[in-house]
Amino acid sequence: MTWFTEDPTPILIAGGIALAVLLVLLLKTGRGIVLVAMGGVIVLMVLALLIDKFVVTDRERVANVIYQAAAAAEQNKPEVVLSFISPSAPGVKAEAQHWIGRAKKLETVNISAMEVTLDDKAQPPEATAEFRLFARGEVREGQSTYPGQYLGRVWVKLRREAEGWRVISYHRDN
């Protein structure tokens, strides 16, 4: 049932179709009961939007971690980026610090085509976020700085910890 709380689009489309059919029926019959049915459909559509807004699933929480880390990277806030990495993953944190040290300034960090897979059988629960990453900025190489960019596919594994979902490993396609 999480599809409903993650994306109300199917319900909104079905509601739009139902409203169109009811409108035609109203125009053909002129009966007031059709207006009541239209009001009921509108109420259901509004409820779907409210549920989507207020219910946050684990899949959405995982995606939010990735988006928040990307936003922090784009704002050049390395301490915030590092806060999304689990204390149980010192290798990931060290590698992140290495890359953050090389990036003098990030101008753009875009995430797209994200797919989140949950593993509820793992204890504690784990998830994998697969997405396309585009990053552009200035890279430091010794004393020199030059423009650099990255475009590729990234897989990030996260674990639900007391503080929330935290990164425990990752790999990228190039």
Protein Blocks (a to p, Z undefined) as FASTA:
>chain_A
ZZmmmomklmmmmmmmmmmmmmmmmmmnopaklmmmmmmmmmmmmmmmmmmmmmccfklm
mmmmmmmmmmmmmnopaklmmmmpcfklmmlmmmmmmmmmmmmbafbdcdehiacdddfk
bccddddddddddddddddehjbccdddddddddddddddfkbccdfbdcdfZZ
